[in-house]
Amino acid sequence: MKSRELAEWGLATMEIPPSVCQAALRHLLDGFGAALGAQRTRAAEPAIEVARGLGGPAEATILGSDTKVSSPAAALANGTLVHALDFDDTHAGGLVHATAVVLPAAFAVGQQVGATGRQVLEAAIVGYETACRVAAAAPNGFHARGLHATMVAGVFSSALIAARLARLTPGQAANALGIAGSQAGGLLAFLSTGASTKQLHPGFASQSGILAARLAAAGATGPETVFDGPHGVYEALADGFFDPGVITAGLGESWETERIGIKPYPACQLLHATIDALLDAKAQVCFAPDDVDFVTAQVHPDSAVVVCDSSRDLTRPASSYAAKFSLPWSAAALIADGHLGLDTFGAASIARPEVAALASRIRWELMPAPCAAADARGVVRVILRDGRQILGTVERSAGGPDKPLSREALLAKFAGNAGTGAPELVRLIEALEDQPEIDGVLAAAARASAEANKEVEDS
């Protein structure tokens, strides 16, 4: 059974190539930045408030603070923090936000058991491989059923991370995966309502995975057929083609950790290719919003159902999150402002009538392609009022494994999220393998968050 095979691999001593370790460190750094950005903007306050209320033994730290709660409670808060701004990374093959479900479990359980930095890093890589592979085994299958792949796959990655750090046996780890399967879910209903449930999904997944491992350690059992048997996660929760063999194919030889993209824009990954194609068009001809007659974007069918869903008003988004999932509005904002940043999706910004008017002139047509939606080409045709036409194209959006962000761009993004007072945190994360424990990393994150809040107060 695939769960037993995955569990045995996830607990074993393994040789991890240096390039994989470096990729994981980049993603952990990006995840800490996203979490501190959410702390600074108070984007995850409900989850933090509830985690503090849950309390429990002082096992793990809520990121960006000195508050300690139980590790499941910390994972709930931290998963929400990493994902709250929708500025965290994406694995195109599984369309899963990997760090949002990996970092919370690895650091919460790692701190709980007193793990070294190297042990936390290895557990995180096990989690990255698990989340990406479980999601990629059903390409777009969970989304097609109306479920968020990040939460579906994230319960398994968090369970295996916890099992490794808590030194469970292979049998217990397989049970943890089976138990986690009964907690997989995450409705996409937020798309049409602007609700904040999507922000909570990684927190739910991380918390549930840790609980699954604890239950398995206490003697609870789960079905080893959770991946490849009747009524398993794919048969129950995925539409269309799925292949559980993807989960274990090439484990320890090919590394999905190196195939995760880092977002340059705080919006849904599925519209990034269109944004980059628009930037290509603007690089060819300088044009202003009033110059534009209309724009037509070619969009992968699996992307269109998420970011071009005409059952909701795509030109006047009901919330910041709705704007991040509207291709017409985000494209119009890019044309109007020249960039997409956290400020783009603030309340005043999304209420601008001139951006809504321009968004009504952004059209789309389906562009079927054999690749995953998040790895599709970006193509836009801009028709100007003077009759000129500009064709903007990119082979894939920026930030992915074939077009990665430079270290300078990654650090600039981190500083924009975490504030300028975080060089110590950068140094400690990049040297995570050498840390005898991880308390110092979490303390540095708390100091960086306090400094960023002071900068806001003083400005």
KOLSEMI-191037 format. One record per residue (C-alpha): x, y negated, z negated; residue in three letters. Coordinates in pm, whole numbers, plus 50000, padded with zeros to 5 digits. Example, Ala and Ser with C-alpha at 12.3 -4.5 7.8 and 13.67 -1.06 7.14 Angstrom:
BEGIN
512305045049220ALA/513675010649286SER/
REM end
This chain:
BEGIN
500005000050000MET/501224965150085LYS/500694951749733SER/503014977849584ARG/505624971949855GLU/505454934249804LEU/505614938249427ALA/508704960449440GLU/510464935949670TRP/509434906049461GLY/510924920349142LEU/514124934449287ALA/517584919249275THR/518024903649618MET/520634887349835GLU/519254853749942ILE/521104835350220PRO/522404800850120PRO/520324784750394SER/517154798750237VAL/518154785449895CYS/518804751250045GLN/515434751450220ALA/513694760349894ALA/515514732349709LEU/514394707149973ARG/510794717849924HIS/511004717149546LEU/512464681949565LEU/509664671449798ASP/507114687149562GLY/508454668749259PHE/508264636449457GLY/504644642849556ALA/503744650849195ALA/505364619349060LEU/503614599049329GLY/500314613149208ALA/501254605248848GLN/502104569348943ARG/498814564449131THR/496754584048877ARG/495454606449154ALA/495194637748939ALA/493884623848610GLU/490914647948570PRO/493184678548594ALA/495724663148356ILE/493024654148106GLU/491584689348114VAL/495044705448086ALA/495784684447780ARG/492424694147633GLY/493084731047693LEU/496314727147499GLY/497554760147369GLY/501114768847266PRO/503684743047382ALA/505084764647663GLU/505354742147967ALA/505484705448061THR/502984685848267ILE/505134670848543LEU/506104634748493GLY/505314634948123SER/506634648747796ASP/503344666647720THR/503634704047667LYS/500684727947690VAL/500254764847767SER/501804775648095SER/498424782948262PRO/497184748248162ALA/500384731748285ALA/500064750348617ALA/496514737148659LEU/497704701248615ALA/500894705148815ASN/499324722449114GLY/496844693949134THR/499604668149097LEU/501694682449382VAL/498704683349619HIS/496694653049505ALA/498044629149771LEU/498004655350049ASP/501644646050107PHE/503044680750028ASP/504534705750270ASP/502784729450512THR/503644763250662HIS/502234762051015ALA/501774799451062GLY/499554802850758GLY/498364766750735LEU/499184768550366VAL/500574742050129HIS/503324763649988ALA/505064741949728THR/501764731949568ALA/501264768049454VAL/504914777849411VAL/506424749449206LEU/503744749048931PRO/503994786348859ALA/507784788048885ALA/508434758848651PHE/505614766348405ALA/506504802848355VAL/510204795748393GLY/510064770848108GLN/507884794147903GLN/510394823047919VAL/513554801547905GLY/514684810448258ALA/517824796548417THR/517674773848719GLY/518844802448941ARG/516094825248811GLN/513474798548877VAL/514824792749228LEU/514754830049310GLU/511204832949177ALA/510184802649382ALA/511574818649699ILE/509604850349623VAL/506564828049590GLY/507254809749916TYR/507554842450105GLU/504374855849948THR/502174825350006ALA/503304820450365CYS/503044857050462ARG/499674863650298VAL/498204833550480ALA/499914840650812ALA/498534876250816ALA/495154860650901ALA/495994830651122PRO/493204805351068ASN/491094834050936GLY/490414819650592PHE/489664784850726HIS/487304800050983ALA/485354815550696ARG/485204781750521GLY/487954788550267LEU/491174769850185HIS/494084792650271ALA/496284775650013THR/494124787849727MET/493504822149879VAL/497204829149930ALA/498374808849631GLY/496914831849368VAL/499134859849499PHE/502314839149513SER/501754825849162SER/501024860749030ALA/504244874849173LEU/506304844949054ILE/504954850248703ALA/505514887648723ALA/509144882948822ARG/509934857048557LEU/508114876548284ALA/509974908348388ARG/506904929648458LEU/507314964548600THR/506494970848968PRO/503284988048864GLY/502254958348651GLN/503154934048928ALA/501044953649177ALA/498174952148930ASN/498724914648895ALA/498364910749272LEU/495204931749264GLY/493754910948983ILE/494724878749163ALA/492694889549464GLY/489504886549264SER/490344850049199GLN/491054840349561ALA/488784813949711GLY/488574776249755GLY/485624762449954LEU/486184737650237LEU/482924720250148ALA/484934689350050PHE/485424681350420LEU/481894667750462SER/481524651850119THR/484804635550018GLY/484834655949696ALA/488144661149514SER/487964699049499THR/490724703749757LYS/493144685849526GLN/492284711049254LEU/492714742549463HIS/496504746649414PRO/496024741149040GLY/493344767949030PHE/495584791549227ALA/498644786049009SER/496684789648687GLN/494864820648810SER/498064837548928GLY/499704832848588ILE/496614846548415LEU/496604876548652ALA/500194884848555ALA/499384881148186ARG/496354903748220LEU/498434929948401ALA/501074928348128ALA/498324933947872ALA/497124965148053GLY/494444952948295ALA/494504968948638THR/493824956448989GLY/493264974449319PRO/496434982849510GLU/494214980749819THR/493774943249769VAL/495444935950105PHE/494854966550321ASP/491834984950186GLY/488064982050215PRO/486634951150048HIS/490144936550022GLY/490984900050062VAL/491104900450444TYR/488004921450499GLU/486064900350251ALA/487414865250308LEU/488834862250661ALA/487204859051002ASP/488774872651318GLY/492094890351360PHE/494234899451061PHE/497274921351012ASP/498374929450656PRO/501614942950800GLY/502764906750837VAL/503064904750457ILE/505954929050434THR/507434928750785ALA/511094918750764GLY/511044911050392LEU/514564901550289GLY/515654898550653GLU/513534870550799SER/512584841850571TRP/509394821550605GLU/510814797650344THR/512844782950630GLU/509704778450843ARG/507884754050615ILE/507494718150733GLY/507814686750521ILE/505184660150589LYS/506244625250696PRO/502634612750662TYR/500204616350367PRO/497374630750576ALA/496154664350704CYS/498914682750889GLN/496534690751176LEU/496504654651295LEU/500264648551269HIS/500994659051629ALA/498504633051753THR/500104606451532ILE/503564614751667ASP/502264614052024ALA/500794579451959LEU/504164568051825LEU/505724580852148ASP/503204560452348ALA/503894529152139LYS/507624533952194ALA/507014531952570GLN/504724501552568VAL/504074477552282CYS/500304473752245PHE/497984459451980ALA/494534471851876PRO/492754446052092ASP/494724458352395ASP/493224493252369VAL/490204502852577ASP/490184538752448PHE/492474567452354VAL/491994604252437THR/493854630152230ALA/494254666352325GLN/493574687252015VAL/494004724151934HIS/490524739651880PRO/491424751051527ASP/492504715551443SER/489404699751593ALA/486994717551358VAL/488854701851063VAL/489934666951173VAL/487414659851452CYS/484274673351283ASP/481554650951425SER/479004662351165SER/480464634650946ARG/481284598351023ASP/484894599551138LEU/485094561951190THR/483964551050842ARG/485414576650601PRO/483594580550271ALA/486794584050069SER/490544583550091SER/490544621050139TYR/487944618850415ALA/490204593850594ALA/493144617750569LYS/490994643650748PHE/489744620751025SER/491884620651338LEU/490084590451491PRO/490434569051177TRP/494054578851107SER/495004572651470ALA/493284538751463ALA/495084529551140ALA/498414538751296LEU/497724516251595ILE/496624487951367ALA/499414490451109ASP/502274507151293GLY/502694533451021HIS/500814557650795LEU/501714555550428GLY/500074559550091LEU/498764523950115ASP/496994532650442THR/494494554150257PHE/493684530449972GLY/490084519649910ALA/490464485150067ALA/492274499050369SER/489694525450459ILE/486934499250440ALA/488394477450718ARG/485744471750989PRO/488364464851257GLU/489914499351204VAL/486484515551215ALA/485754497451543ALA/489014509951693LEU/488374545251559ALA/485134545851761SER/487294543052074ARG/489474573151983ILE/488234603952168ARG/489444639752185TRP/489314669952409GLU/490144705752326LEU/493534719152429MET/493614756952376PRO/497084770552299ALA/498424804252183PRO/500344788751893CYS/499154780551541ALA/497184748151522ALA/499744731051297ALA/502484739251548ASP/500664726751859ALA/501804699652101ARG/500634664152060GLY/499274646852372VAL/497494613252391VAL/496444591552684ARG/496114554752593VAL/494034533752835ILE/494674496552795LEU/492164469652887ARG/494454457253165ASP/494194491453332GLY/497574505253231ARG/497724541353111GLN/500324554752871ILE/500924591752816LEU/502404600252476GLY/503634635552408THR/505564655652150VAL/506244692852157GLU/505364695451787ARG/504964672151494SER/507944659051299ALA/509094675550979GLY/508754711751090GLY/511554737451108PRO/512354728451469ASP/512304691051401LYS/513184687751030PRO/513374655750834LEU/516934644250777SER/518214643450420ARG/518054605550437GLU/514404606650545ALA/513584632050275LEU/515224610550008LEU/513414579750138ALA/510114598050114LYS/511014609949764PHE/511864574449651ALA/508624561549799GLY/506684586949595ASN/508724589249275ALA/510084553849255GLY/513644541649276THR/514694553048930GLY/514984590049006ALA/518574596849127PRO/519214618548820GLU/516204640148907LEU/517414644049265VAL/520824655049143ARG/519404680548898LEU/516994695849149ILE/519624698549420GLU/521884715849165ALA/519074737549023LEU/521084769549073GLU/523694756848825ASP/521264746848548GLN/521384769548238PRO/517734760448173GLU/515114738548339ILE/514124716348048ASP/516604690248168GLY/514954688448511VAL/511524683548358LEU/512844657248114ALA/514414638348406ALA/511054639448586ALA/509394624148280ALA/511994596248268ARG/511604589548640ALA/507834587448601SER/508144563248309ALA/510524541348511GLU/508164541348810ALA/505254531148588ASN/507354503048442LYS/508164490848794GLU/504424489648870VAL/503674470648549GLU/506454445548615ASP/505484439148977SER/
REM end
